[in-house]
Amino acid sequence: MAEITPAEAEAFPTLSAEQIARIAPFARERDLADGESLWEAGDRNRPLFVIVRGEIEILSGADHVVTVHNAGAFTGDVDLLSGRPVVVRARARGATHLLELPPARLRSMIQTDSELSEIFLRAFMMRRLALMAQGGGNVVFIGSRHSAGTLALQEFLTRNSQPYGYIDVDGDTAVQETLDKFGVGVGDVPVLICRGTRVLRKPTIEDVADCLGLNDINETAVRDLVVIGAGPAGLSTAVYAASEGLDVLVIEARSPGGQAGSSSRIENYLGFPTGVTGQLLASSALVQAEKFGAELAVARTASRLGCDRPYRVELGAGVVVQTRSVVIATGVRYRKPDLPNLSRFEGVGVYYGATQVEARFCRGEEVIVVGGGNSAGQAAVFLSEAGRHVTMMVRGAGLAQSMSRYLIRRIQETPNITLLTETRIVGLQGDSRLEQVTWRDGKGATTTADIRHVFMMTGADPNTAWLQNCVALDRQGYVKTGSDLDADALANARWPFVRLPLLFETSRPGVFAIGDVRANSVKRVAAAVGEGSVCVQLVHKVLAESVA
Ligand SMILES: Cc1cc2nc3c(=O)[nH]c(=O)nc-3n(C[C@H](O)[C@H](O)[C@H](O)COP(=O)(O)OP(=O)(O)OC[C@H]3O[C@@H](n4cnc5c(N)ncnc54)[C@H](O)[C@@H]3O)c2cc1C
């Protein structure tokens, strides 16, 4: 018999008799006959089942057995906390006796029983990671290296922890059979087959979120707090707000994690001496927020903030959520250099983030990283592992002004990274994808080389266009808060109270701004997370004020 690895033991632990006895008073007993279904892929708000006798098979796709749970084991993964559609199905193997723990009971147990909480949460996360690594679940994704939409969708699925099986039309000759089966042509790629039935041709992330149930919103409730943006600032707000009993909804335009989620390795975040990938930090933070009951809707963009209380956050297509308080945590978006052809090569040679997804495309190849900030430095070091050689290009005379010393040292010590100063890209060429890059140095000399991958890491602008005239912004468009709001700004905004705006409060009472989107913020993960925790204390104050 194959030995169980430590990772398998964490993903599929066996509960002790004493632990099962702690669950039993909150659960109901159930008996299943051989072959009886426990749930189907796509079902929501499933209970957690503890196997007392018999076995439960977990299946993905047509009939692939992911695992078999025996006596003492329990079912479930992260979807149990979020209430999202489950990605696998389950049926009894032989006569089976179970304990059924409803989702609300599971959540309160996770908050009160620290031993069981650790066992459940660790298992849920490990199981989801394993399913993603196996390409399991109920999504088949047919893509091409030459289609820009492929990369965007892969990133969306990965960053939302959605497992999928990937078929590349360029590398897999049998793919035509699958395409024929669903009546789609190669010209329709990327194609996503959702739950084995719905075929999405060239879908947007909104289409995918809709099909997978990642963007559901209850529009009838007036929330205590709506957080816009699920980067580190927004996720931290969600964790503290939900853990302190507030009814909180987080709206995210793309995927949880924000800029940090696109970082290959964050090395200066407290408590992670060997660094942590943005993806792991974001997915763990999300599980933590959902464990306390926070809700998240992704692929939903706030398009306008209505300025009267209760505040109305408009999400396009007539969807509106109402709330007593708002936290703006929309961060910044990458600046795009003014280059002809740039948009043509986005996703097919031009990238704005360097994660494992992009690194796979660059294996053994020449890479350019543009920019002199920490994100550019991290990307260069990370890509030097997969790529043959990395050329860093900066407009200035060096890196010292813009980059942390540890990264400068790392770059100097990496033999396959070359730094070109006072240099800028002036041309991108190619047919269906980027093939050649032309750059000019400080002396005006131009060089053209066959390079297929350029990472643009050239600074960012705040995501505040949607706020229009609702809150006061500074000249660069960042949101002014607290003592940054002088008497003139408050008079212009018709600030209604004798009290001044609280720390992080904008020119609208009960509307806060934190993280990178805030004027004069420190652009760091730790700062964004810290501001989220402080902000929740102030939200409590404002909510009490509006009741008084
Ligand atoms: C590649 C890279 C590496 C980095 N490495 C480090 C590091 O090592 N250490 C460090 O401390 N910092 C690092 N940073 C900086 C750090 O990631 C940011 O300071 C931090 O992510 C800011 O968090 P935030 O939540 O304020 O904003 P963001 O991370 O920008 O998140 C904002 C979120 O809001 C969403 N959003 C925007 N507009 C809307 C809208 N209208 N409706 C709904 N949602 C919206 C966005 O999609 C995004 O998910 C790095 C940044 C990058 C890009």
The ligand as a MOL file (V3000), in Angstrom:
LIG
                    3D

  0  0  0     0  0            999 V3000
M  V30 BEGIN CTAB
M  V30 COUNTS 53 58 0 0 0
M  V30 BEGIN ATOM
M  V30 1 C 3.9060 43.0540 -9.0970 0
M  V30 2 C 3.7820 43.7690 -7.7670 0
M  V30 3 C 4.5820 43.3710 -6.7080 0
M  V30 4 C 4.4570 44.0040 -5.4540 0
M  V30 5 N 5.2400 43.5770 -4.4190 0
M  V30 6 C 5.1130 44.1330 -3.1910 0
M  V30 7 C 5.9060 43.6600 -2.0960 0
M  V30 8 O 6.7450 42.7850 -2.2350 0
M  V30 9 N 5.6830 44.2050 -0.8750 0
M  V30 10 C 4.7580 45.1870 -0.6640 0
M  V30 11 O 4.5780 45.5880 0.4760 0
M  V30 12 N 4.0180 45.6720 -1.6880 0
M  V30 13 C 4.1760 45.1660 -2.9490 0
M  V30 14 N 3.4360 45.6620 -4.0060 0
M  V30 15 C 2.4770 46.7440 -3.7370 0
M  V30 16 C 1.2010 46.1750 -3.1120 0
M  V30 17 O 0.7730 45.0640 -3.8580 0
M  V30 18 C 0.1110 47.2400 -3.0350 0
M  V30 19 O 0.5670 48.2820 -2.2050 0
M  V30 20 C -1.1800 46.6570 -2.4420 0
M  V30 21 O -1.6490 45.5920 -3.2490 0
M  V30 22 C -2.2570 47.7380 -2.3320 0
M  V30 23 O -3.4170 47.1220 -1.9030 0
M  V30 24 P -4.8670 47.7860 -2.1450 0
M  V30 25 O -5.8220 46.8060 -1.5950 0
M  V30 26 O -4.8580 49.1660 -1.6330 0
M  V30 27 O -5.0310 47.9200 -3.7300 0
M  V30 28 P -4.9080 46.8870 -4.9310 0
M  V30 29 O -3.9820 45.7960 -4.5790 0
M  V30 30 O -4.6060 47.7280 -6.1140 0
M  V30 31 O -6.3650 46.2680 -5.0610 0
M  V30 32 C -7.4410 47.0250 -5.5460 0
M  V30 33 C -8.5450 46.1080 -6.0380 0
M  V30 34 O -9.6810 46.8730 -6.3790 0
M  V30 35 C -10.2660 46.3770 -7.5910 0
M  V30 36 N -11.0170 47.4560 -8.2410 0
M  V30 37 C -10.5380 48.5690 -8.8470 0
M  V30 38 N -11.5380 49.3390 -9.3040 0
M  V30 39 C -12.6900 48.7120 -8.9840 0
M  V30 40 C -14.0890 49.0180 -9.1690 0
M  V30 41 N -14.4800 50.1520 -9.7550 0
M  V30 42 N -15.0040 48.1270 -8.7090 0
M  V30 43 C -14.6330 46.9840 -8.0790 0
M  V30 44 N -13.3190 46.6560 -7.8660 0
M  V30 45 C -12.3730 47.5120 -8.2980 0
M  V30 46 C -9.0630 45.9310 -8.3950 0
M  V30 47 O -9.4360 44.9730 -9.3860 0
M  V30 48 C -8.1620 45.3410 -7.3090 0
M  V30 49 O -8.3840 43.9640 -7.1100 0
M  V30 50 C 3.5290 45.0620 -5.2780 0
M  V30 51 C 2.7320 45.4670 -6.3620 0
M  V30 52 C 2.8620 44.8360 -7.6080 0
M  V30 53 C 2.0040 45.2890 -8.7610 0
M  V30 END ATOM
M  V30 BEGIN BOND
M  V30 1 1 1 2
M  V30 2 1 2 3
M  V30 3 2 2 52
M  V30 4 2 3 4
M  V30 5 1 4 5
M  V30 6 1 4 50
M  V30 7 2 5 6
M  V30 8 1 6 7
M  V30 9 1 6 13
M  V30 10 2 7 8
M  V30 11 1 7 9
M  V30 12 1 9 10
M  V30 13 2 10 11
M  V30 14 1 10 12
M  V30 15 2 12 13
M  V30 16 1 13 14
M  V30 17 1 14 15
M  V30 18 1 14 50
M  V30 19 1 15 16
M  V30 20 1 16 17
M  V30 21 1 16 18
M  V30 22 1 18 19
M  V30 23 1 18 20
M  V30 24 1 20 21
M  V30 25 1 20 22
M  V30 26 1 22 23
M  V30 27 1 23 24
M  V30 28 2 24 25
M  V30 29 1 24 26
M  V30 30 1 24 27
M  V30 31 1 27 28
M  V30 32 2 28 29
M  V30 33 1 28 30
M  V30 34 1 28 31
M  V30 35 1 31 32
M  V30 36 1 32 33
M  V30 37 1 33 34
M  V30 38 1 33 48
M  V30 39 1 34 35
M  V30 40 1 35 36
M  V30 41 1 35 46
M  V30 42 1 36 37
M  V30 43 1 36 45
M  V30 44 2 37 38
M  V30 45 1 38 39
M  V30 46 1 39 40
M  V30 47 2 39 45
M  V30 48 1 40 41
M  V30 49 2 40 42
M  V30 50 1 42 43
M  V30 51 2 43 44
M  V30 52 1 44 45
M  V30 53 1 46 47
M  V30 54 1 46 48
M  V30 55 1 48 49
M  V30 56 2 50 51
M  V30 57 1 51 52
M  V30 58 1 52 53
M  V30 END BOND
M  V30 END CTAB
M  END
